[in-house]
Amino acid sequence: MSEFLYSTMTVLAILILVYLYRVIAGPTVFDRLLGLNGISTKAILLVVVIGTIYGRVDMFVDISTGYALLNLVSALAVTKYFEHRRSV
């Protein structure tokens, strides 16, 4: 079971690097925002997997929930900012 979780962590880390390329090379701001949301989603999954490895899933799920809420609020704020900026 431990090898499976470690391989899952490795795959998630590789996917984070793929999204990081999208953030750096994205042609538009919305591509970069999409990349950041992807990184955040994979980081949330990574935190839950780490919690499973340590045997403290309840604590790590709470941390992941807070991080997911922060991701949602920041994505909405950036989207609202650019929506308002284009209408002016």
PyMOL Python script that loads the backbone (N, CA, C, O; Angstrom):
from pymol import cmd

cmd.read_pdbstr("""\
ATOM      1  N   MET A   1       0.830  -1.203   0.000  1.00  0.00           N
ATOM      2  CA  MET A   1       0.000   0.000   0.000  1.00  0.00           C
ATOM      3  C   MET A   1       0.869   1.260   0.000  1.00  0.00           C
ATOM      4  O   MET A   1       0.545   2.256  -0.647  1.00  0.00           O
ATOM      5  N   SER A   2       1.963   1.193   0.729  1.00  0.00           N
ATOM      6  CA  SER A   2       2.831   2.357   0.818  1.00  0.00           C
ATOM      7  C   SER A   2       3.468   2.690  -0.534  1.00  0.00           C
ATOM      8  O   SER A   2       3.616   3.862  -0.879  1.00  0.00           O
ATOM      9  N   GLU A   3       3.844   1.662  -1.297  1.00  0.00           N
ATOM     10  CA  GLU A   3       4.437   1.910  -2.611  1.00  0.00           C
ATOM     11  C   GLU A   3       3.427   2.581  -3.537  1.00  0.00           C
ATOM     12  O   GLU A   3       3.784   3.442  -4.341  1.00  0.00           O
ATOM     13  N   PHE A   4       2.175   2.179  -3.416  1.00  0.00           N
ATOM     14  CA  PHE A   4       1.129   2.796  -4.231  1.00  0.00           C
ATOM     15  C   PHE A   4       0.983   4.275  -3.891  1.00  0.00           C
ATOM     16  O   PHE A   4       0.855   5.108  -4.789  1.00  0.00           O
ATOM     17  N   LEU A   5       1.002   4.604  -2.610  1.00  0.00           N
ATOM     18  CA  LEU A   5       0.853   6.000  -2.206  1.00  0.00           C
ATOM     19  C   LEU A   5       2.059   6.832  -2.626  1.00  0.00           C
ATOM     20  O   LEU A   5       1.911   7.980  -3.044  1.00  0.00           O
ATOM     21  N   TYR A   6       3.241   6.256  -2.516  1.00  0.00           N
ATOM     22  CA  TYR A   6       4.433   6.983  -2.951  1.00  0.00           C
ATOM     23  C   TYR A   6       4.443   7.189  -4.465  1.00  0.00           C
ATOM     24  O   TYR A   6       4.868   8.239  -4.947  1.00  0.00           O
ATOM     25  N   SER A   7       3.980   6.197  -5.209  1.00  0.00           N
ATOM     26  CA  SER A   7       3.906   6.374  -6.664  1.00  0.00           C
ATOM     27  C   SER A   7       2.824   7.383  -7.032  1.00  0.00           C
ATOM     28  O   SER A   7       2.969   8.121  -8.007  1.00  0.00           O
ATOM     29  N   THR A   8       1.744   7.420  -6.261  1.00  0.00           N
ATOM     30  CA  THR A   8       0.708   8.433  -6.479  1.00  0.00           C
ATOM     31  C   THR A   8       1.263   9.829  -6.229  1.00  0.00           C
ATOM     32  O   THR A   8       0.970  10.761  -6.977  1.00  0.00           O
ATOM     33  N   MET A   9       2.060   9.972  -5.180  1.00  0.00           N
ATOM     34  CA  MET A   9       2.690  11.264  -4.905  1.00  0.00           C
ATOM     35  C   MET A   9       3.622  11.676  -6.040  1.00  0.00           C
ATOM     36  O   MET A   9       3.680  12.849  -6.408  1.00  0.00           O
ATOM     37  N   THR A  10       4.341  10.720  -6.588  1.00  0.00           N
ATOM     38  CA  THR A  10       5.251  11.023  -7.695  1.00  0.00           C
ATOM     39  C   THR A  10       4.483  11.484  -8.929  1.00  0.00           C
ATOM     40  O   THR A  10       4.875  12.448  -9.586  1.00  0.00           O
ATOM     41  N   VAL A  11       3.399  10.799  -9.239  1.00  0.00           N
ATOM     42  CA  VAL A  11       2.583  11.184 -10.399  1.00  0.00           C
ATOM     43  C   VAL A  11       1.985  12.574 -10.187  1.00  0.00           C
ATOM     44  O   VAL A  11       1.960  13.385 -11.113  1.00  0.00           O
ATOM     45  N   LEU A  12       1.508  12.850  -8.985  1.00  0.00           N
ATOM     46  CA  LEU A  12       0.943  14.175  -8.707  1.00  0.00           C
ATOM     47  C   LEU A  12       2.007  15.260  -8.825  1.00  0.00           C
ATOM     48  O   LEU A  12       1.726  16.346  -9.331  1.00  0.00           O
ATOM     49  N   ALA A  13       3.217  14.984  -8.366  1.00  0.00           N
ATOM     50  CA  ALA A  13       4.299  15.962  -8.484  1.00  0.00           C
ATOM     51  C   ALA A  13       4.645  16.222  -9.946  1.00  0.00           C
ATOM     52  O   ALA A  13       4.916  17.362 -10.323  1.00  0.00           O
ATOM     53  N   ILE A  14       4.637  15.185 -10.766  1.00  0.00           N
ATOM     54  CA  ILE A  14       4.903  15.366 -12.198  1.00  0.00           C
ATOM     55  C   ILE A  14       3.792  16.186 -12.844  1.00  0.00           C
ATOM     56  O   ILE A  14       4.061  17.048 -13.681  1.00  0.00           O
ATOM     57  N   LEU A  15       2.550  15.921 -12.462  1.00  0.00           N
ATOM     58  CA  LEU A  15       1.436  16.700 -13.013  1.00  0.00           C
ATOM     59  C   LEU A  15       1.503  18.164 -12.582  1.00  0.00           C
ATOM     60  O   LEU A  15       1.126  19.054 -13.344  1.00  0.00           O
ATOM     61  N   ILE A  16       1.979  18.410 -11.370  1.00  0.00           N
ATOM     62  CA  ILE A  16       2.157  19.792 -10.922  1.00  0.00           C
ATOM     63  C   ILE A  16       3.185  20.497 -11.800  1.00  0.00           C
ATOM     64  O   ILE A  16       3.016  21.669 -12.138  1.00  0.00           O
ATOM     65  N   LEU A  17       4.249  19.790 -12.168  1.00  0.00           N
ATOM     66  CA  LEU A  17       5.250  20.386 -13.056  1.00  0.00           C
ATOM     67  C   LEU A  17       4.670  20.683 -14.439  1.00  0.00           C
ATOM     68  O   LEU A  17       5.023  21.688 -15.057  1.00  0.00           O
ATOM     69  N   VAL A  18       3.787  19.818 -14.924  1.00  0.00           N
ATOM     70  CA  VAL A  18       3.139  20.068 -16.219  1.00  0.00           C
ATOM     71  C   VAL A  18       2.273  21.324 -16.141  1.00  0.00           C
ATOM     72  O   VAL A  18       2.287  22.151 -17.052  1.00  0.00           O
ATOM     73  N   TYR A  19       1.526  21.461 -15.059  1.00  0.00           N
ATOM     74  CA  TYR A  19       0.712  22.667 -14.892  1.00  0.00           C
ATOM     75  C   TYR A  19       1.581  23.902 -14.697  1.00  0.00           C
ATOM     76  O   TYR A  19       1.201  24.998 -15.110  1.00  0.00           O
ATOM     77  N   LEU A  20       2.738  23.738 -14.076  1.00  0.00           N
ATOM     78  CA  LEU A  20       3.645  24.866 -13.898  1.00  0.00           C
ATOM     79  C   LEU A  20       4.125  25.395 -15.245  1.00  0.00           C
ATOM     80  O   LEU A  20       4.284  26.603 -15.420  1.00  0.00           O
ATOM     81  N   TYR A  21       4.355  24.498 -16.190  1.00  0.00           N
ATOM     82  CA  TYR A  21       4.705  24.934 -17.542  1.00  0.00           C
ATOM     83  C   TYR A  21       3.570  25.761 -18.141  1.00  0.00           C
ATOM     84  O   TYR A  21       3.814  26.761 -18.817  1.00  0.00           O
ATOM     85  N   ARG A  22       2.341  25.345 -17.892  1.00  0.00           N
ATOM     86  CA  ARG A  22       1.189  26.098 -18.417  1.00  0.00           C
ATOM     87  C   ARG A  22       1.110  27.487 -17.783  1.00  0.00           C
ATOM     88  O   ARG A  22       0.739  28.456 -18.446  1.00  0.00           O
ATOM     89  N   VAL A  23       1.459  27.580 -16.507  1.00  0.00           N
ATOM     90  CA  VAL A  23       1.445  28.882 -15.832  1.00  0.00           C
ATOM     91  C   VAL A  23       2.518  29.794 -16.417  1.00  0.00           C
ATOM     92  O   VAL A  23       2.273  30.980 -16.641  1.00  0.00           O
ATOM     93  N   ILE A  24       3.693  29.250 -16.662  1.00  0.00           N
ATOM     94  CA  ILE A  24       4.795  30.072 -17.162  1.00  0.00           C
ATOM     95  C   ILE A  24       4.596  30.441 -18.629  1.00  0.00           C
ATOM     96  O   ILE A  24       4.815  31.592 -19.006  1.00  0.00           O
ATOM     97  N   ALA A  25       4.186  29.491 -19.457  1.00  0.00           N
ATOM     98  CA  ALA A  25       4.124  29.718 -20.900  1.00  0.00           C
ATOM     99  C   ALA A  25       2.723  30.013 -21.415  1.00  0.00           C
ATOM    100  O   ALA A  25       2.521  30.109 -22.625  1.00  0.00           O
ATOM    101  N   GLY A  26       1.753  30.157 -20.522  1.00  0.00           N
ATOM    102  CA  GLY A  26       0.388  30.397 -20.981  1.00  0.00           C
ATOM    103  C   GLY A  26       0.281  31.701 -21.741  1.00  0.00           C
ATOM    104  O   GLY A  26       0.772  32.727 -21.271  1.00  0.00           O
ATOM    105  N   PRO A  27      -0.350  31.687 -22.907  1.00  0.00           N
ATOM    106  CA  PRO A  27      -0.408  32.918 -23.692  1.00  0.00           C
ATOM    107  C   PRO A  27      -1.326  33.983 -23.087  1.00  0.00           C
ATOM    108  O   PRO A  27      -1.098  35.176 -23.287  1.00  0.00           O
ATOM    109  N   THR A  28      -2.346  33.574 -22.361  1.00  0.00           N
ATOM    110  CA  THR A  28      -3.258  34.560 -21.771  1.00  0.00           C
ATOM    111  C   THR A  28      -3.276  34.413 -20.254  1.00  0.00           C
ATOM    112  O   THR A  28      -2.778  33.436 -19.693  1.00  0.00           O
ATOM    113  N   VAL A  29      -3.857  35.403 -19.620  1.00  0.00           N
ATOM    114  CA  VAL A  29      -3.972  35.375 -18.165  1.00  0.00           C
ATOM    115  C   VAL A  29      -4.882  34.234 -17.723  1.00  0.00           C
ATOM    116  O   VAL A  29      -4.653  33.621 -16.680  1.00  0.00           O
ATOM    117  N   PHE A  30      -5.904  33.953 -18.509  1.00  0.00           N
ATOM    118  CA  PHE A  30      -6.836  32.898 -18.125  1.00  0.00           C
ATOM    119  C   PHE A  30      -6.200  31.517 -18.241  1.00  0.00           C
ATOM    120  O   PHE A  30      -6.550  30.614 -17.482  1.00  0.00           O
ATOM    121  N   ASP A  31      -5.269  31.340 -19.180  1.00  0.00           N
ATOM    122  CA  ASP A  31      -4.514  30.087 -19.233  1.00  0.00           C
ATOM    123  C   ASP A  31      -3.654  29.933 -17.986  1.00  0.00           C
ATOM    124  O   ASP A  31      -3.532  28.838 -17.437  1.00  0.00           O
ATOM    125  N   ARG A  32      -3.065  31.024 -17.549  1.00  0.00           N
ATOM    126  CA  ARG A  32      -2.252  30.980 -16.330  1.00  0.00           C
ATOM    127  C   ARG A  32      -3.119  30.698 -15.106  1.00  0.00           C
ATOM    128  O   ARG A  32      -2.723  29.945 -14.217  1.00  0.00           O
ATOM    129  N   LEU A  33      -4.296  31.301 -15.066  1.00  0.00           N
ATOM    130  CA  LEU A  33      -5.212  31.046 -13.960  1.00  0.00           C
ATOM    131  C   LEU A  33      -5.661  29.593 -13.947  1.00  0.00           C
ATOM    132  O   LEU A  33      -5.764  28.986 -12.881  1.00  0.00           O
ATOM    133  N   LEU A  34      -5.926  29.037 -15.104  1.00  0.00           N
ATOM    134  CA  LEU A  34      -6.292  27.632 -15.206  1.00  0.00           C
ATOM    135  C   LEU A  34      -5.151  26.737 -14.728  1.00  0.00           C
ATOM    136  O   LEU A  34      -5.386  25.735 -14.052  1.00  0.00           O
ATOM    137  N   GLY A  35      -3.924  27.095 -15.076  1.00  0.00           N
ATOM    138  CA  GLY A  35      -2.767  26.342 -14.605  1.00  0.00           C
ATOM    139  C   GLY A  35      -2.613  26.413 -13.096  1.00  0.00           C
ATOM    140  O   GLY A  35      -2.300  25.411 -12.454  1.00  0.00           O
ATOM    141  N   LEU A  36      -2.832  27.589 -12.526  1.00  0.00           N
ATOM    142  CA  LEU A  36      -2.745  27.720 -11.067  1.00  0.00           C
ATOM    143  C   LEU A  36      -3.829  26.919 -10.366  1.00  0.00           C
ATOM    144  O   LEU A  36      -3.582  26.325  -9.316  1.00  0.00           O
ATOM    145  N   ASN A  37      -5.026  26.896 -10.934  1.00  0.00           N
ATOM    146  CA  ASN A  37      -6.091  26.082 -10.351  1.00  0.00           C
ATOM    147  C   ASN A  37      -5.758  24.599 -10.432  1.00  0.00           C
ATOM    148  O   ASN A  37      -6.064  23.841  -9.512  1.00  0.00           O
ATOM    149  N   GLY A  38      -5.136  24.183 -11.522  1.00  0.00           N
ATOM    150  CA  GLY A  38      -4.710  22.788 -11.646  1.00  0.00           C
ATOM    151  C   GLY A  38      -3.643  22.429 -10.634  1.00  0.00           C
ATOM    152  O   GLY A  38      -3.676  21.349 -10.044  1.00  0.00           O
ATOM    153  N   ILE A  39      -2.686  23.342 -10.429  1.00  0.00           N
ATOM    154  CA  ILE A  39      -1.649  23.110  -9.420  1.00  0.00           C
ATOM    155  C   ILE A  39      -2.277  23.003  -8.044  1.00  0.00           C
ATOM    156  O   ILE A  39      -1.903  22.140  -7.250  1.00  0.00           O
ATOM    157  N   SER A  40      -3.225  23.871  -7.762  1.00  0.00           N
ATOM    158  CA  SER A  40      -3.876  23.851  -6.461  1.00  0.00           C
ATOM    159  C   SER A  40      -4.650  22.559  -6.243  1.00  0.00           C
ATOM    160  O   SER A  40      -4.620  21.992  -5.151  1.00  0.00           O
ATOM    161  N   THR A  41      -5.337  22.097  -7.267  1.00  0.00           N
ATOM    162  CA  THR A  41      -6.091  20.847  -7.150  1.00  0.00           C
ATOM    163  C   THR A  41      -5.163  19.672  -6.888  1.00  0.00           C
ATOM    164  O   THR A  41      -5.443  18.828  -6.036  1.00  0.00           O
ATOM    165  N   LYS A  42      -4.061  19.622  -7.620  1.00  0.00           N
ATOM    166  CA  LYS A  42      -3.108  18.527  -7.412  1.00  0.00           C
ATOM    167  C   LYS A  42      -2.441  18.636  -6.043  1.00  0.00           C
ATOM    168  O   LYS A  42      -2.149  17.617  -5.417  1.00  0.00           O
ATOM    169  N   ALA A  43      -2.198  19.854  -5.573  1.00  0.00           N
ATOM    170  CA  ALA A  43      -1.607  20.032  -4.248  1.00  0.00           C
ATOM    171  C   ALA A  43      -2.567  19.569  -3.156  1.00  0.00           C
ATOM    172  O   ALA A  43      -2.138  19.006  -2.148  1.00  0.00           O
ATOM    173  N   ILE A  44      -3.857  19.803  -3.351  1.00  0.00           N
ATOM    174  CA  ILE A  44      -4.852  19.330  -2.389  1.00  0.00           C
ATOM    175  C   ILE A  44      -4.838  17.809  -2.331  1.00  0.00           C
ATOM    176  O   ILE A  44      -4.858  17.223  -1.249  1.00  0.00           O
ATOM    177  N   LEU A  45      -4.805  17.175  -3.492  1.00  0.00           N
ATOM    178  CA  LEU A  45      -4.726  15.712  -3.524  1.00  0.00           C
ATOM    179  C   LEU A  45      -3.436  15.213  -2.887  1.00  0.00           C
ATOM    180  O   LEU A  45      -3.431  14.189  -2.204  1.00  0.00           O
ATOM    181  N   LEU A  46      -2.351  15.931  -3.109  1.00  0.00           N
ATOM    182  CA  LEU A  46      -1.067  15.553  -2.528  1.00  0.00           C
ATOM    183  C   LEU A  46      -1.105  15.629  -1.005  1.00  0.00           C
ATOM    184  O   LEU A  46      -0.552  14.764  -0.328  1.00  0.00           O
ATOM    185  N   VAL A  47      -1.747  16.645  -0.469  1.00  0.00           N
ATOM    186  CA  VAL A  47      -1.871  16.776   0.986  1.00  0.00           C
ATOM    187  C   VAL A  47      -2.694  15.631   1.562  1.00  0.00           C
ATOM    188  O   VAL A  47      -2.362  15.110   2.626  1.00  0.00           O
ATOM    189  N   VAL A  48      -3.755  15.233   0.880  1.00  0.00           N
ATOM    190  CA  VAL A  48      -4.576  14.117   1.361  1.00  0.00           C
ATOM    191  C   VAL A  48      -3.788  12.808   1.319  1.00  0.00           C
ATOM    192  O   VAL A  48      -3.897  11.988   2.231  1.00  0.00           O
ATOM    193  N   VAL A  49      -2.999  12.609   0.270  1.00  0.00           N
ATOM    194  CA  VAL A  49      -2.176  11.396   0.192  1.00  0.00           C
ATOM    195  C   VAL A  49      -1.127  11.394   1.302  1.00  0.00           C
ATOM    196  O   VAL A  49      -0.871  10.350   1.902  1.00  0.00           O
ATOM    197  N   ILE A  50      -0.526  12.531   1.579  1.00  0.00           N
ATOM    198  CA  ILE A  50       0.438  12.617   2.683  1.00  0.00           C
ATOM    199  C   ILE A  50      -0.250  12.309   4.004  1.00  0.00           C
ATOM    200  O   ILE A  50       0.322  11.632   4.858  1.00  0.00           O
ATOM    201  N   GLY A  51      -1.473  12.801   4.179  1.00  0.00           N
ATOM    202  CA  GLY A  51      -2.234  12.477   5.386  1.00  0.00           C
ATOM    203  C   GLY A  51      -2.521  10.999   5.511  1.00  0.00           C
ATOM    204  O   GLY A  51      -2.525  10.455   6.615  1.00  0.00           O
ATOM    205  N   THR A  52      -2.761  10.343   4.388  1.00  0.00           N
ATOM    206  CA  THR A  52      -2.981   8.899   4.404  1.00  0.00           C
ATOM    207  C   THR A  52      -1.710   8.164   4.801  1.00  0.00           C
ATOM    208  O   THR A  52      -1.766   7.186   5.547  1.00  0.00           O
ATOM    209  N   ILE A  53      -0.576   8.620   4.314  1.00  0.00           N
ATOM    210  CA  ILE A  53       0.696   7.981   4.667  1.00  0.00           C
ATOM    211  C   ILE A  53       0.975   8.135   6.159  1.00  0.00           C
ATOM    212  O   ILE A  53       1.402   7.178   6.806  1.00  0.00           O
ATOM    213  N   TYR A  54       0.740   9.314   6.710  1.00  0.00           N
ATOM    214  CA  TYR A  54       0.997   9.550   8.133  1.00  0.00           C
ATOM    215  C   TYR A  54      -0.085   8.986   9.045  1.00  0.00           C
ATOM    216  O   TYR A  54       0.103   8.921  10.260  1.00  0.00           O
ATOM    217  N   GLY A  55      -1.209   8.581   8.477  1.00  0.00           N
ATOM    218  CA  GLY A  55      -2.286   8.032   9.288  1.00  0.00           C
ATOM    219  C   GLY A  55      -3.124   9.081   9.992  1.00  0.00           C
ATOM    220  O   GLY A  55      -3.840   8.759  10.940  1.00  0.00           O
ATOM    221  N   ARG A  56      -3.051  10.311   9.556  1.00  0.00           N
ATOM    222  CA  ARG A  56      -3.820  11.413  10.144  1.00  0.00           C
ATOM    223  C   ARG A  56      -4.693  12.060   9.073  1.00  0.00           C
ATOM    224  O   ARG A  56      -4.606  13.263   8.829  1.00  0.00           O
ATOM    225  N   VAL A  57      -5.528  11.250   8.443  1.00  0.00           N
ATOM    226  CA  VAL A  57      -6.333  11.737   7.324  1.00  0.00           C
ATOM    227  C   VAL A  57      -7.277  12.841   7.770  1.00  0.00           C
ATOM    228  O   VAL A  57      -7.495  13.798   7.027  1.00  0.00           O
ATOM    229  N   ASP A  58      -7.840  12.731   8.964  1.00  0.00           N
ATOM    230  CA  ASP A  58      -8.811  13.729   9.423  1.00  0.00           C
ATOM    231  C   ASP A  58      -8.202  15.122   9.490  1.00  0.00           C
ATOM    232  O   ASP A  58      -8.833  16.092   9.069  1.00  0.00           O
ATOM    233  N   MET A  59      -6.991  15.234  10.012  1.00  0.00           N
ATOM    234  CA  MET A  59      -6.345  16.539  10.108  1.00  0.00           C
ATOM    235  C   MET A  59      -5.985  17.075   8.719  1.00  0.00           C
ATOM    236  O   MET A  59      -6.185  18.256   8.436  1.00  0.00           O
ATOM    237  N   PHE A  60      -5.459  16.214   7.863  1.00  0.00           N
ATOM    238  CA  PHE A  60      -5.030  16.658   6.547  1.00  0.00           C
ATOM    239  C   PHE A  60      -6.208  16.973   5.631  1.00  0.00           C
ATOM    240  O   PHE A  60      -6.082  17.815   4.742  1.00  0.00           O
ATOM    241  N   VAL A  61      -7.334  16.326   5.826  1.00  0.00           N
ATOM    242  CA  VAL A  61      -8.528  16.675   5.046  1.00  0.00           C
ATOM    243  C   VAL A  61      -9.020  18.066   5.438  1.00  0.00           C
ATOM    244  O   VAL A  61      -9.473  18.825   4.582  1.00  0.00           O
ATOM    245  N   ASP A  62      -8.934  18.406   6.720  1.00  0.00           N
ATOM    246  CA  ASP A  62      -9.306  19.756   7.146  1.00  0.00           C
ATOM    247  C   ASP A  62      -8.389  20.805   6.516  1.00  0.00           C
ATOM    248  O   ASP A  62      -8.851  21.856   6.073  1.00  0.00           O
ATOM    249  N   ILE A  63      -7.098  20.513   6.480  1.00  0.00           N
ATOM    250  CA  ILE A  63      -6.152  21.429   5.843  1.00  0.00           C
ATOM    251  C   ILE A  63      -6.470  21.558   4.356  1.00  0.00           C
ATOM    252  O   ILE A  63      -6.437  22.657   3.802  1.00  0.00           O
ATOM    253  N   SER A  64      -6.775  20.443   3.718  1.00  0.00           N
ATOM    254  CA  SER A  64      -7.095  20.455   2.289  1.00  0.00           C
ATOM    255  C   SER A  64      -8.374  21.225   2.003  1.00  0.00           C
ATOM    256  O   SER A  64      -8.471  21.920   0.991  1.00  0.00           O
ATOM    257  N   THR A  65      -9.347  21.107   2.882  1.00  0.00           N
ATOM    258  CA  THR A  65     -10.601  21.840   2.700  1.00  0.00           C
ATOM    259  C   THR A  65     -10.368  23.346   2.782  1.00  0.00           C
ATOM    260  O   THR A  65     -10.913  24.106   1.982  1.00  0.00           O
ATOM    261  N   GLY A  66      -9.571  23.769   3.734  1.00  0.00           N
ATOM    262  CA  GLY A  66      -9.232  25.187   3.834  1.00  0.00           C
ATOM    263  C   GLY A  66      -8.480  25.687   2.616  1.00  0.00           C
ATOM    264  O   GLY A  66      -8.730  26.788   2.127  1.00  0.00           O
ATOM    265  N   TYR A  67      -7.563  24.875   2.133  1.00  0.00           N
ATOM    266  CA  TYR A  67      -6.795  25.244   0.944  1.00  0.00           C
ATOM    267  C   TYR A  67      -7.693  25.300  -0.290  1.00  0.00           C
ATOM    268  O   TYR A  67      -7.519  26.172  -1.142  1.00  0.00           O
ATOM    269  N   ALA A  68      -8.642  24.386  -0.393  1.00  0.00           N
ATOM    270  CA  ALA A  68      -9.574  24.395  -1.524  1.00  0.00           C
ATOM    271  C   ALA A  68     -10.466  25.633  -1.485  1.00  0.00           C
ATOM    272  O   ALA A  68     -10.751  26.230  -2.523  1.00  0.00           O
ATOM    273  N   LEU A  69     -10.903  26.013  -0.298  1.00  0.00           N
ATOM    274  CA  LEU A  69     -11.720  27.217  -0.162  1.00  0.00           C
ATOM    275  C   LEU A  69     -10.925  28.459  -0.539  1.00  0.00           C
ATOM    276  O   LEU A  69     -11.443  29.353  -1.208  1.00  0.00           O
ATOM    277  N   LEU A  70      -9.679  28.515  -0.114  1.00  0.00           N
ATOM    278  CA  LEU A  70      -8.813  29.632  -0.480  1.00  0.00           C
ATOM    279  C   LEU A  70      -8.596  29.686  -1.990  1.00  0.00           C
ATOM    280  O   LEU A  70      -8.573  30.768  -2.577  1.00  0.00           O
ATOM    281  N   ASN A  71      -8.440  28.530  -2.615  1.00  0.00           N
ATOM    282  CA  ASN A  71      -8.285  28.464  -4.067  1.00  0.00           C
ATOM    283  C   ASN A  71      -9.537  28.979  -4.773  1.00  0.00           C
ATOM    284  O   ASN A  71      -9.438  29.733  -5.741  1.00  0.00           O
ATOM    285  N   LEU A  72     -10.700  28.579  -4.300  1.00  0.00           N
ATOM    286  CA  LEU A  72     -11.951  29.018  -4.912  1.00  0.00           C
ATOM    287  C   LEU A  72     -12.123  30.526  -4.802  1.00  0.00           C
ATOM    288  O   LEU A  72     -12.468  31.186  -5.782  1.00  0.00           O
ATOM    289  N   VAL A  73     -11.886  31.070  -3.626  1.00  0.00           N
ATOM    290  CA  VAL A  73     -12.062  32.506  -3.421  1.00  0.00           C
ATOM    291  C   VAL A  73     -11.071  33.301  -4.267  1.00  0.00           C
ATOM    292  O   VAL A  73     -11.434  34.322  -4.852  1.00  0.00           O
ATOM    293  N   SER A  74      -9.826  32.842  -4.336  1.00  0.00           N
ATOM    294  CA  SER A  74      -8.837  33.575  -5.131  1.00  0.00           C
ATOM    295  C   SER A  74      -9.157  33.501  -6.623  1.00  0.00           C
ATOM    296  O   SER A  74      -8.976  34.488  -7.336  1.00  0.00           O
ATOM    297  N   ALA A  75      -9.622  32.363  -7.102  1.00  0.00           N
ATOM    298  CA  ALA A  75      -9.988  32.248  -8.518  1.00  0.00           C
ATOM    299  C   ALA A  75     -11.171  33.154  -8.844  1.00  0.00           C
ATOM    300  O   ALA A  75     -11.190  33.798  -9.893  1.00  0.00           O
ATOM    301  N   LEU A  76     -12.147  33.205  -7.957  1.00  0.00           N
ATOM    302  CA  LEU A  76     -13.292  34.094  -8.182  1.00  0.00           C
ATOM    303  C   LEU A  76     -12.879  35.559  -8.142  1.00  0.00           C
ATOM    304  O   LEU A  76     -13.378  36.365  -8.928  1.00  0.00           O
ATOM    305  N   ALA A  77     -11.974  35.912  -7.236  1.00  0.00           N
ATOM    306  CA  ALA A  77     -11.527  37.298  -7.137  1.00  0.00           C
ATOM    307  C   ALA A  77     -10.767  37.725  -8.390  1.00  0.00           C
ATOM    308  O   ALA A  77     -10.986  38.823  -8.902  1.00  0.00           O
ATOM    309  N   VAL A  78      -9.886  36.874  -8.882  1.00  0.00           N
ATOM    310  CA  VAL A  78      -9.125  37.209 -10.090  1.00  0.00           C
ATOM    311  C   VAL A  78     -10.055  37.302 -11.292  1.00  0.00           C
ATOM    312  O   VAL A  78      -9.914  38.208 -12.114  1.00  0.00           O
ATOM    313  N   THR A  79     -10.994  36.383 -11.404  1.00  0.00           N
ATOM    314  CA  THR A  79     -11.939  36.413 -12.518  1.00  0.00           C
ATOM    315  C   THR A  79     -12.805  37.666 -12.469  1.00  0.00           C
ATOM    316  O   THR A  79     -13.037  38.306 -13.495  1.00  0.00           O
ATOM    317  N   LYS A  80     -13.279  38.012 -11.289  1.00  0.00           N
ATOM    318  CA  LYS A  80     -14.099  39.218 -11.131  1.00  0.00           C
ATOM    319  C   LYS A  80     -13.290  40.471 -11.468  1.00  0.00           C
ATOM    320  O   LYS A  80     -13.807  41.405 -12.083  1.00  0.00           O
ATOM    321  N   TYR A  81     -12.018  40.485 -11.062  1.00  0.00           N
ATOM    322  CA  TYR A  81     -11.161  41.630 -11.361  1.00  0.00           C
ATOM    323  C   TYR A  81     -11.007  41.812 -12.868  1.00  0.00           C
ATOM    324  O   TYR A  81     -11.156  42.923 -13.376  1.00  0.00           O
ATOM    325  N   PHE A  82     -10.713  40.740 -13.576  1.00  0.00           N
ATOM    326  CA  PHE A  82     -10.518  40.865 -15.017  1.00  0.00           C
ATOM    327  C   PHE A  82     -11.827  41.121 -15.751  1.00  0.00           C
ATOM    328  O   PHE A  82     -11.829  41.768 -16.799  1.00  0.00           O
ATOM    329  N   GLU A  83     -12.933  40.628 -15.222  1.00  0.00           N
ATOM    330  CA  GLU A  83     -14.228  40.923 -15.826  1.00  0.00           C
ATOM    331  C   GLU A  83     -14.536  42.405 -15.692  1.00  0.00           C
ATOM    332  O   GLU A  83     -15.013  43.023 -16.644  1.00  0.00           O
ATOM    333  N   HIS A  84     -14.272  42.987 -14.526  1.00  0.00           N
ATOM    334  CA  HIS A  84     -14.518  44.405 -14.300  1.00  0.00           C
ATOM    335  C   HIS A  84     -13.550  45.255 -15.125  1.00  0.00           C
ATOM    336  O   HIS A  84     -13.929  46.306 -15.641  1.00  0.00           O
ATOM    337  N   ARG A  85     -12.326  44.809 -15.245  1.00  0.00           N
ATOM    338  CA  ARG A  85     -11.312  45.557 -15.973  1.00  0.00           C
ATOM    339  C   ARG A  85     -11.624  45.628 -17.465  1.00  0.00           C
ATOM    340  O   ARG A  85     -11.347  46.644 -18.104  1.00  0.00           O
ATOM    341  N   ARG A  86     -12.188  44.578 -18.022  1.00  0.00           N
ATOM    342  CA  ARG A  86     -12.515  44.581 -19.451  1.00  0.00           C
ATOM    343  C   ARG A  86     -13.731  45.446 -19.758  1.00  0.00           C
ATOM    344  O   ARG A  86     -13.851  45.970 -20.865  1.00  0.00           O
ATOM    345  N   SER A  87     -14.633  45.603 -18.793  1.00  0.00           N
ATOM    346  CA  SER A  87     -15.837  46.387 -19.056  1.00  0.00           C
ATOM    347  C   SER A  87     -15.577  47.883 -18.971  1.00  0.00           C
ATOM    348  O   SER A  87     -16.391  48.671 -19.452  1.00  0.00           O
ATOM    349  N   VAL A  88     -14.485  48.287 -18.382  1.00  0.00           N
ATOM    350  CA  VAL A  88     -14.173  49.714 -18.219  1.00  0.00           C
ATOM    351  C   VAL A  88     -13.588  50.310 -19.443  1.00  0.00           C
ATOM    352  O   VAL A  88     -13.275  51.500 -19.460  1.00  0.00           O
TER     353      VAL A  88
END
""", "prot")
cmd.dss("prot")
cmd.show_as("cartoon", "prot")
cmd.util.cbc("prot")
cmd.orient("prot")
